[in-house]
Every structure is written in C-alpha cells, then in structure tokens.
Amino acid sequence: MLISYDEIHQALDILGLPSLITKEDIKKRYRFVAKSVHPDKEGGSNEAMERANWAYTILMQYIDNFRFTFDDEEIKKQFPHSSHAQRFKM
C-alpha cells in the first residue's frame, strides 16, 4: 500500500498529532481519541471511530515501513511525486 503525503497529514490532523512523533506517541494518542469517539460512548460515532482507526493504521504503516518522523522534508523525500503534483494544482 502506497501512502501519500496528503494521507499522512490528514491522519496526523485526525489524531491531533504534531509532525515529530514516535510510535509510542501514536499509540497513546490513538487510545485517547478512541475513548472519546467510540460509538458506545455518548457523543461517539461509527464514522469518527473509523476515521481514528484509519489514521492510526496509516501512521503505523508509515513508521513501520519508512521513518520515525513526519516532518515535511522527510515526507517529501519519501513521496517526491506528491510535491511534483502540487505544482500543477490550482
């Protein structure tokens, strides 16, 4: 599965994480978010839980397969085609 630059940033936003994080940071934040958006909790929903699960999966795959940080320069090195495509967006 190829993970795009935009997907990584979207996943970071969903979990409310900064760019420089560790695997343990992702796990802790995911657990915190999952507790608050779980469908069995008041105010939780299936959609919010699915987004949290998706974000967790994307970030863990990226860390396992690529790097341990999510700064813009590192992501652009991993996905050079994404920055190239950005030049042509209006």
FENHU-V902836 format. One record per helix or strand of 3 or more residues. SS is the DSSP state (@ for helix, = for strand). FROM is the first residue (numbers start at 1). LEN is the number of residues. If there is no record, write none. Layout:
ss->(SS & SS)
from->(FROM & FROM)
len->(LEN & LEN)
This chain:
ss->(@ & @ & @ & @ & @)
from->(5 & 23 & 46 & 72 & 80)
len->(11 & 15 & 20 & 7 & 7)
